[in-house]
Amino acid sequence: MTYQQIEMMTAHRPLPPVANAVFALAVTVLAWEQRQQTRRALKRLDAQRLVDIGLSQDQARAECKKVFWQA
């Protein structure tokens, strides 16, 4: 489930404050997990695939070195 889908689910009825805080935390954790998965996949790409997506090996390496909470 993407962040946009989750936001659309709650757009019609606002959540109580505590539920909103828990929801925001869950969305943040999901974003962190998605970043980590994306960086793992990026790490597995060879040089030609990196060229295909418009990244240099140095750019990919720099992205893969970031920790999950860094955007």
C-alpha positions in Angstrom: 0.0 0.0 0.0 1.4 3.4 -0.9 1.4 6.5 1.1 -1.1 8.1 -1.4 -3.5 5.2 -1.1 -3.4 5.5 2.7 -4.0 9.2 2.6 -7.0 8.7 0.4 -8.5 6.3 2.9 -8.4 8.8 5.6 -9.2 11.9 3.6 -13.0 11.5 4.0 -13.1 11.1 7.8 -10.4 12.7 10.1 -8.9 10.4 12.6 -8.8 11.1 16.4 -5.5 12.7 17.5 -3.9 9.5 19.0 -5.0 7.5 16.0 -3.6 10.2 13.7 -0.2 10.0 15.5 -0.1 6.2 15.3 -1.1 6.4 11.6 1.7 9.0 10.9 4.2 6.7 12.6 3.1 3.7 10.5 3.3 5.7 7.3 6.8 6.8 8.3 7.9 3.2 9.0 6.5 2.1 5.6 8.4 4.9 3.8 11.6 3.8 5.6 11.0 0.2 4.5 10.3 1.2 0.9 13.6 3.2 0.9 15.6 0.3 2.2 14.1 -2.1 -0.3 14.8 0.3 -3.2 18.4 0.8 -2.1 18.9 -3.0 -1.8 17.6 -3.3 -5.4 19.8 -0.5 -6.6 22.8 -2.1 -5.1 22.2 -5.2 -7.2 22.1 -3.4 -10.5 25.1 -3.7 -12.9 26.7 -0.8 -14.7 24.6 -1.1 -17.8 21.3 -1.1 -15.8 22.5 2.0 -14.0 23.1 3.7 -17.3 19.6 2.7 -18.4 18.1 4.5 -15.4 20.4 7.5 -15.7 22.6 6.9 -12.7 26.4 6.7 -12.5 28.0 4.1 -10.4 29.2 6.8 -8.0 25.6 8.2 -7.7 24.3 4.7 -7.0 27.0 4.0 -4.5 26.2 7.2 -2.6 22.5 6.4 -2.5 23.1 2.9 -1.2 25.3 4.2 1.6 22.5 6.3 3.0 20.7 4.9 6.1 17.0 4.1 5.8 15.8 7.4 7.4 17.7 9.6 5.0 15.7 10.8 2.0 
